């Protein structure tokens, strides 16, 4: 097997609450007030809707809830969230950290360094580095190990999803993979949003079920899987080892689309003080390394 390659859950589609549109000759991200489920294929610069996108809509209503199942029992395998910094020009991951330590690309290779969080980091400040989360979920029964991925740099979505996953794991006796759940779009207003609604993603018990009913269903399905020979613990361990096999989860191929949608600022370019010549983010990191 190739070394240094992260083995991530197979992805067969995307879940988003926004899109990229062209304005004044530039592609800019635009937030939305509903979910959109797409394939992994683009046409004319736009993601092609997945057939299940229309199946889940009721009449002409907006899609604001999606019935889902999770792949893993471990909350941190279903949702991976780190502070992440990408090269805006190439889409290549530059630095990934958790607020304590980080893995950073340097001229001498990838190094482990102290991670003070974005606001206190000279490289990641000013919006260059953001919280970045990836949630993998199953939709439907066509592919029991294939997933749809929801990506976000929204702190509200990351914090809410992480909390729900850990709470539901505790309540269900670590039976997250068989718990009937639902992604739900919520809104709130803050002073930072100038009291206009901002949307974030929540994870709740599936509509029409109580918590007790959902937990009973999870344990029943779990036992049926055991009788069939399904090894959930082994699947979790395989996923854990797969993520650990690579330095970064994203590659340059996915990175370009990621930075276009989630890192729209001109974070890959900085201007030297007293000069009009621009330098890339990689050059900035190399310059910092040379001065330390």
Rosetta blueprint (number, residue, H / E / L):
1 X L
2 X L
3 X L
4 X E
5 X L
6 X L
7 X L
8 X L
9 X L
10 X L
11 X E
12 X E
13 X E
14 X E
15 X E
16 X E
17 X E
18 X E
19 X E
20 X E
21 X E
22 X E
23 X E
24 X L
25 X L
26 X E
27 X E
28 X E
29 X E
30 X E
31 X E
32 X E
33 X E
34 X E
35 X E
36 X E
37 X E
38 X E
39 X E
40 X E
41 X E
42 X E
43 X E
44 X L
45 X L
46 X E
47 X E
48 X E
49 X E
50 X L
51 X H
52 X H
53 X H
54 X H
55 X H
56 X L
57 X L
58 X L
59 X L
60 X L
61 X L
62 X L
63 X L
64 X L
65 X E
66 X E
67 X E
68 X E
69 X E
70 X E
71 X L
72 X L
73 X L
74 X L
75 X H
76 X H
77 X H
78 X H
79 X E
80 X E
81 X E
82 X E
83 X E
84 X E
85 X E
86 X E
87 X L
88 X L
89 X L
90 X L
91 X L
92 X L
93 X E
94 X E
95 X E
96 X E
97 X E
98 X L
99 X L
100 X L
101 X E
102 X E
103 X E
104 X E
105 X E
106 X E
107 X L
108 X L
109 X E
110 X E
111 X E
112 X E
113 X E
114 X E
115 X L
116 X L
117 X L
118 X H
119 X H
120 X H
121 X L
122 X L
123 X L
124 X L
125 X L
126 X L
127 X L
128 X L
129 X L
130 X E
131 X E
132 X E
133 X E
134 X E
135 X E
136 X E
137 X E
138 X E
139 X L
140 X L
141 X L
142 X L
143 X L
144 X L
145 X L
146 X L
147 X E
148 X E
149 X E
150 X E
151 X E
152 X E
153 X L
154 X L
155 X H
156 X H
157 X H
158 X H
159 X H
160 X H
161 X H
162 X H
163 X H
164 X H
165 X H
166 X H
167 X H
168 X H
169 X H
170 X H
171 X H
172 X L
173 X L
174 X L
175 X L
176 X H
177 X H
178 X H
179 X L
180 X L
181 X E
182 X E
183 X E
184 X E
185 X E
186 X E
187 X E
188 X E
189 X L
190 X L
191 X L
192 X L
193 X L
194 X L
195 X L
196 X L
197 X L
198 X E
199 X E
200 X E
201 X E
202 X E
203 X E
204 X E
205 X E
206 X L
207 X L
208 X L
209 X L
210 X L
211 X H
212 X H
213 X H
214 X H
215 X H
216 X H
217 X H
218 X H
219 X H
220 X H
221 X H
222 X H
223 X H
224 X H
225 X H
226 X H
227 X H
228 X H
229 X L
230 X L
231 X L
232 X H
233 X H
234 X H
235 X H
236 X H
237 X H
238 X H
239 X H
240 X H
241 X H
242 X H
243 X H
244 X H
245 X L
246 X E
247 X L
248 X L
249 X L
250 X L
251 X L
252 X H
253 X H
254 X H
255 X H
256 X H
257 X H
258 X H
259 X H
260 X H
261 X H
262 X H
263 X L
264 X L
265 X L
266 X L
267 X L
268 X L
269 X E
270 X E
271 X E
272 X L
273 X L
274 X L
275 X L
276 X L
277 X L
278 X E
279 X E
280 X E
281 X H
282 X H
283 X H
284 X H
285 X H
286 X H
287 X H
288 X H
289 X H
290 X H
291 X L
292 X L
